[in-house]
Amino acid sequence: MVQIKRGEDKFYIGDKENAPKGIMTFLIQDNDTVVIDHTEVDGDLKGQGVGKELVAAGVKEAREKNLKIIPECPYAKKVLEENSDYKDLIIAE
């Protein structure tokens, strides 16, 4: 398990926010909607579930803030749709 950090409009892993080893960016559109627009993980971390952990961090915050999610990022959309615990948060684009 990696340590997920919260930056401005993003969750990331790594020691440097401006050069993360994994990142998921989002934009809060209004008081009840967040758009996940990008997820990326360095090649040496691919296949280790880091991307899913980043999405999970976004889901956790969305739940805490009562936000619905618009997954514009194809990876985040796939993760959200494949996990039945997340389906109540998804808003179709």
DSSP file (Angstrom, degrees, kcal/mol; ACC not computed):
  #  RESIDUE AA STRUCTURE BP1 BP2  ACC     N-H-->O    O-->H-N    N-H-->O    O-->H-N    TCO  KAPPA ALPHA  PHI   PSI    X-CA   Y-CA   Z-CA
    1    1 A M              0   0    0      0, 0.0     2,-0.2     0, 0.0    48,-0.0   0.000 360.0 360.0 360.0 136.0    0.0    0.0    0.0
    2    2 A V        -     0   0    0     48,-0.0     2,-0.7     1,-0.0    11,-0.0  -0.607 360.0-105.0-100.2 161.3    1.3    3.4   -0.9
    3    3 A Q        -     0   0    0     -2,-0.2     2,-0.5     2,-0.0    11,-0.4  -0.786  33.2-151.5 -88.9 116.6    0.8    6.7    0.9
    4    4 A I        -     0   0    0     -2,-0.7     2,-0.3     9,-0.1     9,-0.2  -0.748  11.9-161.8 -88.7 129.9   -1.7    8.8   -1.0
    5    5 A K  E     -A   12   0A   0      7,-3.3     7,-2.5    -2,-0.5     2,-0.5  -0.821  12.5-131.7-112.0 153.1   -1.2   12.6   -0.6
    6    6 A R  E     +A   11   0A   0     -2,-0.3     5,-0.2     5,-0.2     2,-0.2  -0.908  30.8 167.8-107.0 123.3   -3.8   15.3   -1.2
    7    7 A G  E >   -A   10   0A   0      3,-2.8     3,-1.1    -2,-0.5     2,-0.7  -0.509  53.5 -57.6-115.0-170.3   -2.7   18.3   -3.3
    8    8 A E  T 3  S-     0   0    0      1,-0.3     3,-0.1    -2,-0.2    -1,-0.0  -0.634 122.3 -15.3 -74.6 116.6   -4.7   21.1   -4.8
    9    9 A D  T 3  S+     0   0    0     -2,-0.7    17,-2.0     1,-0.1     2,-0.3   0.784 129.0  73.0  59.9  31.2   -7.2   19.5   -7.2
   10   10 A K  E <   -AB   7  25A   0     -3,-1.1    -3,-2.8    15,-0.2     2,-0.4  -0.992  63.3-142.6-163.4 158.6   -5.3   16.1   -7.1
   11   11 A F  E     +AB   6  24A   0     13,-2.3    13,-2.6    -2,-0.3     2,-0.3  -0.965  38.0 166.1-117.3 142.8   -4.3   13.0   -5.2
   12   12 A Y  E     -AB   5  23A   0     -7,-2.5    -7,-3.3    -2,-0.4     2,-0.3  -0.960  30.3-138.2-151.6 166.5   -0.8   11.8   -5.8
   13   13 A I  E     + B   0  22A   0      9,-2.2     8,-2.2    -2,-0.3     9,-1.1  -0.931  58.5  60.6-125.4 155.0    2.0    9.5   -4.6
   14   14 A G  S    S-     0   0    0    -11,-0.4    -2,-0.1    -2,-0.3     3,-0.0  -0.509  88.1 -79.5 116.5 173.0    5.7   10.3   -4.4
   15   15 A D  S    S+     0   0    0      4,-0.2     2,-0.5    -2,-0.2    -1,-0.1   0.702 109.2  56.1 -85.0 -20.8    7.8   12.8   -2.6
   16   16 A K    >   -     0   0    0      3,-0.4     3,-0.9    -3,-0.1    -1,-0.1  -0.953  60.9-157.6-122.2 124.8    7.2   15.8   -4.9
   17   17 A E  T 3  S+     0   0    0     -2,-0.5    -1,-0.1     1,-0.2    -4,-0.1   0.845  99.3  50.9 -64.2 -33.6    3.8   17.2   -5.7
   18   18 A N  T 3  S+     0   0    0      1,-0.3    -1,-0.2     0, 0.0    -2,-0.0   0.546 122.9  30.4 -84.0  -5.8    5.1   18.8   -8.9
   19   19 A A  S <  S+     0   0    0     -3,-0.9    -3,-0.4     3,-0.1    -1,-0.3  -0.412  85.0 174.2-145.1  64.1    6.7   15.5  -10.0
   20   20 A P        -     0   0    0      0, 0.0    -6,-0.2     0, 0.0     3,-0.1  -0.279  36.5-139.2 -75.0 159.2    4.5   12.7   -8.6
   21   21 A K  S    S+     0   0    0     -8,-2.2    21,-3.2     1,-0.3     2,-0.3   0.607  94.3  13.5 -87.7 -15.4    5.0    9.0   -9.4
   22   22 A G  E    S+BC  13  41A   0     -9,-1.1    -9,-2.2    19,-0.3     2,-0.3  -0.959  74.1 179.3-157.0 144.0    1.2    8.6   -9.6
   23   23 A I  E     -BC  12  40A   0     17,-3.1    17,-2.8    -2,-0.3     2,-0.4  -1.000  19.3-169.9-150.8 145.2   -1.6   11.2   -9.9
   24   24 A M  E     -BC  11  39A   0    -13,-2.6   -13,-2.3    -2,-0.3     2,-0.3  -0.969  21.1-162.0-132.1 120.0   -5.3   11.6  -10.2
   25   25 A T  E     +BC  10  38A   0     13,-2.4    12,-1.5    -2,-0.4    13,-1.3  -0.740  12.5 172.1-104.6 152.5   -6.6   15.1  -11.0
   26   26 A F  E     - C   0  36A   0    -17,-2.0     2,-0.4    -2,-0.3    10,-0.2  -0.951  22.8-143.8-150.8 166.3  -10.1   16.4  -10.5
   27   27 A L  E     - C   0  35A   0      8,-2.2     8,-3.0    -2,-0.3     2,-0.8  -0.983  17.4-136.6-138.2 123.4  -12.2   19.5  -10.6
   28   28 A I  E     - C   0  34A   0     -2,-0.4     6,-0.3     6,-0.2     3,-0.1  -0.732  21.5-171.7 -80.9 115.7  -15.0   20.3   -8.3
   29   29 A Q  E     -     0   0A   0      4,-1.8     2,-0.2    -2,-0.8    -1,-0.2   0.896  59.4 -28.1 -78.8 -43.1  -17.7   21.7  -10.6
   30   30 A D  E >  S- C   0  33A   0      3,-1.1     3,-0.6     0, 0.0    -1,-0.1  -0.759  89.8 -59.4-154.1-162.8  -20.2   22.9   -8.2
   31   31 A N  T 3  S+     0   0    0     -2,-0.2     3,-0.1     1,-0.2    -3,-0.0   0.618 131.3  26.6 -71.1 -10.4  -21.4   22.1   -4.7
   32   32 A D  T 3  S+     0   0    0      1,-0.1    36,-2.7    35,-0.1     2,-0.4   0.322 108.8  68.6-135.6  12.1  -22.4   18.5   -5.5
   33   33 A T  E <   -Cd  30  68A   0     -3,-0.6    -4,-1.8    34,-0.2    -3,-1.1  -0.996  46.2-173.6-139.3 137.2  -20.2   17.3   -8.5
   34   34 A V  E     -Cd  28  69A   0     34,-2.6    36,-2.8    -2,-0.4     2,-0.6  -0.991  14.9-147.6-125.9 138.0  -16.6   16.5   -9.0
   35   35 A V  E     -Cd  27  70A   0     -8,-3.0    -8,-2.2    -2,-0.4     2,-0.7  -0.918   3.3-154.4-105.1 121.2  -15.0   15.6  -12.4
   36   36 A I  E     +Cd  26  71A   0     34,-1.9    37,-1.9    -2,-0.6    36,-1.5  -0.865  23.7 168.4 -90.6 115.2  -12.1   13.1  -12.4
   37   37 A D  E     +     0   0A   0    -12,-1.5     2,-0.3    -2,-0.7   -11,-0.2   0.591  52.5  19.7-109.5 -11.4  -10.3   14.1  -15.5
   38   38 A H  E     +C   25   0A   0    -13,-1.3   -13,-2.4    35,-0.1     2,-0.4  -0.953  45.9 179.7-161.8 138.1   -6.9   12.3  -15.4
   39   39 A T  E     +C   24   0A   0     -2,-0.3     2,-0.3   -15,-0.2   -15,-0.2  -0.993  16.9 165.7-136.9 133.0   -5.2    9.3  -13.8
   40   40 A E  E     -C   23   0A   0    -17,-2.8   -17,-3.1    -2,-0.4     2,-0.4  -0.994  13.6-171.7-150.6 141.0   -1.6    8.4  -14.5
   41   41 A V  E     -C   22   0A   0     -2,-0.3   -19,-0.3   -19,-0.3     5,-0.1  -0.996  35.0-103.1-133.8 137.8    1.0    6.1  -12.8
   42   42 A D    >>  -     0   0    0    -21,-3.2     3,-1.9    -2,-0.4     4,-0.7  -0.211  37.5-110.7 -55.5 149.7    4.7    5.8  -13.6
   43   43 A G  G >4 S+     0   0    0      1,-0.3     3,-0.8     2,-0.2    -1,-0.1   0.814 115.1  59.0 -54.4 -37.5    5.6    2.7  -15.6
   44   44 A D  G 34 S+     0   0    0      1,-0.2    -1,-0.3     3,-0.0    -2,-0.1   0.637 109.5  45.4 -71.5 -11.6    7.4    1.0  -12.8
   45   45 A L  G X4>S+     0   0    0     -3,-1.9     3,-1.4   -24,-0.2     5,-0.5   0.479  83.8 120.2-106.1  -5.9    4.3    1.1  -10.7
   46   46 A K  T <<5S+     0   0    0     -3,-0.8    -3,-0.0    -4,-0.7    -4,-0.0  -0.289  73.7  24.9 -62.6 143.9    1.8   -0.1  -13.3
   47   47 A G  T 3 5S+     0   0    0      1,-0.0    -1,-0.2     0, 0.0    -4,-0.0   0.516  95.8  98.4  82.5   5.7   -0.1   -3.3  -12.4
   48   48 A Q  T < 5S-     0   0    0     -3,-1.4    -2,-0.1     0, 0.0    -1,-0.0   0.329  98.8-106.9-107.4   5.8    0.3   -2.7   -8.7
   49   49 A G  T  >5S+     0   0    0     -4,-0.1     4,-1.9   -48,-0.0     5,-0.1   0.572  80.7 128.4  83.7   8.6   -3.1   -1.2   -8.0
   50   50 A V  H  ><S+     0   0    0     -5,-0.5     4,-2.2     1,-0.2     5,-0.2   0.911  72.1  51.9 -65.4 -42.5   -1.8    2.3   -7.4
   51   51 A G  H  > S+     0   0    0      1,-0.2     4,-2.3     2,-0.2    -1,-0.2   0.909 109.4  50.4 -59.4 -42.4   -4.3    3.8   -9.9
   52   52 A K  H  > S+     0   0    0      1,-0.2     4,-2.6     2,-0.2    -1,-0.2   0.877 108.6  52.3 -63.6 -37.5   -7.1    2.1   -8.1
   53   53 A E  H  X S+     0   0    0     -4,-1.9     4,-1.9     2,-0.2    -1,-0.2   0.886 108.3  50.8 -66.5 -37.5   -5.9    3.5   -4.8
   54   54 A L  H  X S+     0   0    0     -4,-2.2     4,-1.7     2,-0.2    -2,-0.2   0.927 112.1  46.5 -64.1 -44.6   -5.8    7.0   -6.2
   55   55 A V  H  X S+     0   0    0     -4,-2.3     4,-2.5     1,-0.2    -2,-0.2   0.910 109.8  54.6 -62.8 -41.6   -9.4    6.6   -7.5
   56   56 A A  H  X S+     0   0    0     -4,-2.6     4,-2.6     1,-0.2    -1,-0.2   0.869 104.8  53.7 -60.6 -36.9  -10.4    5.2   -4.1
   57   57 A A  H  X S+     0   0    0     -4,-1.9     4,-2.0     2,-0.2    -1,-0.2   0.900 109.7  48.3 -64.1 -39.7   -9.0    8.3   -2.4
   58   58 A G  H  X S+     0   0    0     -4,-1.7     4,-2.4     2,-0.2    -2,-0.2   0.890 111.2  50.1 -65.6 -39.6  -11.2   10.4   -4.7
   59   59 A V  H  X S+     0   0    0     -4,-2.5     4,-2.7     2,-0.2     5,-0.2   0.916 108.5  52.8 -63.7 -43.8  -14.2    8.3   -3.9
   60   60 A K  H  X S+     0   0    0     -4,-2.6     4,-2.2     1,-0.2    -2,-0.2   0.928 112.2  44.4 -59.4 -45.6  -13.6    8.6   -0.2
   61   61 A E  H  X S+     0   0    0     -4,-2.0     4,-2.0     2,-0.2    -1,-0.2   0.898 111.0  54.0 -67.4 -39.3  -13.4   12.4   -0.4
   62   62 A A  H  <>S+     0   0    0     -4,-2.4     5,-3.0     1,-0.2     4,-0.4   0.922 110.4  47.3 -60.1 -43.2  -16.5   12.5   -2.6
   63   63 A R  H ><5S+     0   0    0     -4,-2.7     3,-1.1     3,-0.2    -1,-0.2   0.923 110.7  51.4 -63.1 -43.8  -18.5   10.5   -0.1
   64   64 A E  H 3<5S+     0   0    0     -4,-2.2    -1,-0.2     1,-0.3    -2,-0.2   0.841 117.6  38.8 -62.1 -33.1  -17.3   12.7    2.8
   65   65 A K  T 3<5S-     0   0    0     -4,-2.0    -1,-0.3    -5,-0.1    -2,-0.2   0.311 111.4-117.7-100.7   7.6  -18.3   15.8    0.9
   66   66 A N  T < 5 +     0   0    0     -3,-1.1     2,-0.3    -4,-0.4    -3,-0.2   0.908  61.5 153.6  56.4  45.9  -21.6   14.3   -0.5
   67   67 A L      < -     0   0    0     -5,-3.0     2,-0.3    -8,-0.1   -34,-0.2  -0.801  40.4-139.1-105.6 146.6  -20.4   14.8   -4.1
   68   68 A K  E     -d   33   0A   0    -36,-2.7   -34,-2.6    -2,-0.3     2,-0.4  -0.696  25.5-127.0 -93.6 157.5  -21.3   12.8   -7.2
   69   69 A I  E     -de  34  90A   0     20,-3.6    22,-2.9    -2,-0.3   -34,-0.2  -0.909  16.2-164.7-115.4 131.5  -18.5   11.9   -9.7
   70   70 A I  E     -d   35   0A   0    -36,-2.8   -34,-1.9    -2,-0.4     2,-1.2  -0.952  19.6-152.9-105.5 108.9  -18.3   12.5  -13.4
   71   71 A P  E     +d   36   0A   0      0, 0.0    22,-0.2     0, 0.0   -34,-0.1  -0.669  30.1 160.3 -88.5  92.1  -15.5   10.3  -14.6
   72   72 A E        +     0   0    0    -36,-1.5   -35,-0.2    -2,-1.2   -37,-0.0   0.764  56.7  86.1 -78.4 -25.7  -14.0   11.9  -17.7
   73   73 A C  S  > S-     0   0    0    -37,-1.9     4,-2.6    -3,-0.2     5,-0.2  -0.641  77.9-142.6 -74.7 124.2  -10.8    9.9  -17.3
   74   74 A P  H  > S+     0   0    0      0, 0.0     4,-2.1     0, 0.0    -1,-0.1   0.868  99.5  50.1 -57.9 -38.0  -11.3    6.5  -19.0
   75   75 A Y  H  > S+     0   0    0      2,-0.2     4,-2.5     1,-0.2     5,-0.2   0.951 111.9  46.1 -66.6 -48.0   -9.4    4.7  -16.3
   76   76 A A  H  > S+     0   0    0      1,-0.2     4,-2.8     2,-0.2     5,-0.2   0.896 111.5  53.6 -61.3 -39.4  -11.3    6.2  -13.5
   77   77 A K  H  X S+     0   0    0     -4,-2.6     4,-2.6     2,-0.2    -1,-0.2   0.924 109.3  48.2 -60.7 -44.2  -14.6    5.5  -15.3
   78   78 A K  H  X S+     0   0    0     -4,-2.1     4,-2.1     2,-0.2    -2,-0.2   0.929 112.9  47.6 -61.8 -46.7  -13.6    1.8  -15.7
   79   79 A V  H  X S+     0   0    0     -4,-2.5     4,-1.1     1,-0.2    -2,-0.2   0.926 114.0  47.2 -61.5 -45.6  -12.6    1.5  -12.0
   80   80 A L  H  < S+     0   0    0     -4,-2.8     3,-0.4     1,-0.2     6,-0.3   0.906 114.1  46.4 -63.5 -42.9  -15.8    3.2  -10.8
   81   81 A E  H  < S+     0   0    0     -4,-2.6    -1,-0.2     1,-0.2    -2,-0.2   0.810 110.9  52.5 -71.7 -29.7  -18.1    1.1  -13.1
   82   82 A E  H  < S+     0   0    0     -4,-2.1     2,-0.7    -5,-0.2    -1,-0.2   0.687  97.9  72.6 -80.6 -17.5  -16.4   -2.2  -12.1
   83   83 A N    >X  -     0   0    0     -4,-1.1     3,-2.1    -3,-0.4     4,-0.8  -0.866  66.6-159.4-103.3 111.7  -16.8   -1.6   -8.4
   84   84 A S  T 34 S+     0   0    0     -2,-0.7     3,-0.3     1,-0.3     4,-0.3   0.757  90.3  64.5 -62.0 -24.2  -20.4   -2.0   -7.3
   85   85 A D  T 34 S+     0   0    0      1,-0.2    -1,-0.3     2,-0.1     3,-0.1   0.667 105.5  45.4 -71.4 -15.2  -19.7    0.0   -4.1
   86   86 A Y  T X> S+     0   0    0     -3,-2.1     3,-2.4    -6,-0.3     4,-0.6   0.610  83.8  92.3-101.3 -14.7  -19.0    3.1   -6.3
   87   87 A K  G >< S+     0   0    0     -4,-0.8     3,-0.8    -3,-0.3    -1,-0.1   0.768  77.8  63.2 -58.1 -29.5  -21.9    2.9   -8.7
   88   88 A D  G 34 S+     0   0    0     -4,-0.3    -1,-0.3     1,-0.2    -2,-0.1   0.649 102.1  52.8 -69.7 -12.7  -24.1    5.2   -6.6
   89   89 A L  G <4 S+     0   0    0     -3,-2.4   -20,-3.6    -9,-0.1     2,-0.2   0.639  85.3 104.0 -94.1 -16.4  -21.6    8.1   -7.1
   90   90 A I  B <<  -e   69   0A   0     -3,-0.8     2,-0.5    -4,-0.6   -20,-0.2  -0.479  45.8-170.9 -80.0 133.3  -21.4    8.0  -10.9
   91   91 A I        -     0   0    0    -22,-2.9     2,-0.0    -2,-0.2    -2,-0.0  -0.988  29.9-119.4-114.3 129.0  -23.1   10.6  -13.1
   92   92 A A              0   0    0     -2,-0.5   -22,-0.0     1,-0.1     0, 0.0  -0.362 360.0 360.0 -66.0 145.4  -23.0    9.9  -16.8
   93   93 A E              0   0    0    -22,-0.2    -1,-0.1    -2,-0.0   -23,-0.1   0.494 360.0 360.0 -68.7 360.0  -21.2   12.4  -18.9
